Amino acid sequence: MKNLVLTVLGLLVVSLMGMSCSEVKFASEESLDKFQHPVDPPVDPPVDPPIDPPIDPPIDPPRESAKDTFYQQADNTQVDVLVIVDNSPSMVEEQDKMGQRISSFLGHLRDLDWQLGLTTTDISGGQYSTKGDLLQFKGTNTRVLNKHVNNYNQAFLDTVKRPESDCFFDCASSDEQPLRAAIQAMDKRDSRNQGFFRNNTDLVIIVISDEDEQSTGPSSATKPGEVMNRFKAIWGNTKSLTVYGIIIKPGDQNCYEDNYSTGGNYGDFVYEFAKSTGGLSGSICDRDYGASLSSIGQRVRTLINSFMLSNDVDPASVKVTLTPAQSIGWKVDGRKIIFDKPPAAGTKIEVDYLKPAKKN
């Protein structure tokens, strides 16, 4: 029995030793990779983007203020009208259309105290040059038309049709200068043109021409600002000037092409002058000037209720004070203050406003 026990124990020992000496297998790196999960690289914590310093809002430049003072005249129904007609060759048809339809213009002034004078664009010093002199109206003994002159419409037609324009060799100058002619006409207010430019009476200038100042508006040409400066130097704020044109309007290609063969050019100077004074421009290519002249006449009527400011104006800034106080509506049209009806005679009119912001 004892020997049996020892035998069993021996067999167990041998068996255990065999197990301990058996081959042990290790997993390869390749097989390990199948069970390993990739590890993402460490991520830095998020960083807020830099904050720009606050930007101050732009500061508008200081606005320049202005003030004009006027006094309502006792009789504010007067208006002086200076017509400056192009008397160069090729203008015969346009002069005729102007003369035939002058009644469309003057009809709107029938209840006003109007005067009308006529000069030409020729200031050359030649045979047909006027240099701002008013022409004597045919069939009359006067250089100033008004509603008391018999047949004033016919007198205007007979005079505005210039014989020197219907020419072949002996012609007026083709160097049209209506703006320089306007200055020369004003400079003769106390001599050759005495009696036309009345004190405290608004002035209207109507230019009819198929070309610009000095034909093409070169640097040597008289500018609208020069005419206005001369006007202000003579009359200050006691008179208002409004300009109208019957011209080849800038950008009207068809009209330009219709007149190009005879020397026509865009009337840039007159157009800008009219715009800056609250006037308007009609087309010289219209078959009938009646509509343009009627519109001008209607516009002229507003002169009796209007006052021209001495500067460009920001319309939203305007303040009008009437002394004595009156309840009268008004509006701003360009540089003009137009009242719904004329203030009472003797009224002091004060207009405070800001000039437009200067462009950079």
Disulfide bonds with the S-S distance in Angstrom:
Cys167-Cys171 1.98
Cys255-Cys285 1.97
